[in-house]
Amino acid sequence: MILVEIYSKKDCSLCKKAKQLIDKINAEMPFSFKEIDIAASEDLLRKYKEDIPTIFINGKKAFKFKVDETEFRKKLRRELIKNSLSRMWNKKEHFT
């Protein structure tokens, strides 16, 4: 399963827009979604204070500040393909 993480804060309008877009796409293409509130940790606040929202897909930074819908869908599809190929490869190894 693909994991999408967003590093954000409650009072961030860009974060709100990014989450709305992610929710919309998640309704069409299933993936795990995790929101990380940077205000909950001094380390996260220091690291991401000026860089929110930051969105990661499977641990790789995908977007900062704004999420482009078309590009987000492309990145999700790439991850789906990678996951599928990886599962197929692992099954093949078990049969040899």
N, C-alpha and C positions, 0 to 999 in steps of 0.2 A: 504494500500500500504506500502511496506517495504521502509524504508529510510536508505540509506547508506551514511555516511559522512566521508570525508577524511580531516584530518588536515595536511596541507602541506605548502611548500614554492615553489616559482617559480624555484629557482636554485637547486632543490633537485633531484638527479638522481633516488633515491629509490622511491620518490613520483611519478615521471614520469612513472616508471615501474608499480607501483601499480595502477595508473590511467588507464594505457593501459589495464591491466588485468581486472579491474572493468568495463571499457567500453566494452570490448569483451564479458564479461558475461552478461552485461546489454542488449546487443543486442539479447541475447538468452532468458534471464529471466528478464522480466520487473520489475524495481524498481526505486524509486526516488533516485537521486544522487545529493549530494551537496558537493562542494569543499569549504573548509574554509582555507583562506590564513592566516597563523598565523602572518605574517608580518604586517597585517592590525591592529593588536591590541597588545599593550605592554603586557597585561595580558596573551593573548594566546601565544605570543612569549616566555614569561617567563615560562609558563606552559609546552609548547610542544617543545621548542627549541632543546632539545637533543633527542626527542622522535618522530621524523617524518620519514615517515608518520605514523599516528595513524588512524585507521579505526574503525568506530562505525557502528553497524547494529542495527537499532531501539533503539538508545541511549545506547547500551551496547558495551563496548570496545571489538573488535573482533581480531584485529591484530595491531602489532607495528613493524615497520621497513620493514617487508616483508609480502606479501599476498600469502598464499598457495592456489592455484586454487581449488583443491579438497576440502579443508576445507572450503573455502569461499562458494562454492556451497552447501555444507552440511548445513552450518549456514543459508544460504538463504532459503533452503528447510524447515528447522526447523521453521523459522519465517513464511513462507507461511502456513505451517500446523497450527501453533498457531493462525494465523490470521483467517484461515478458520474455525477452531474449535470455536474460539471466536464469529465469525459471526453466526455460527450455534447455539451456545448456546444462543446468544442474541435473535435470531429469536424464539427459543423454549420458552424463557421466555415470549415473547409477546403473545404466543398462549395459555399459561396456565392461 
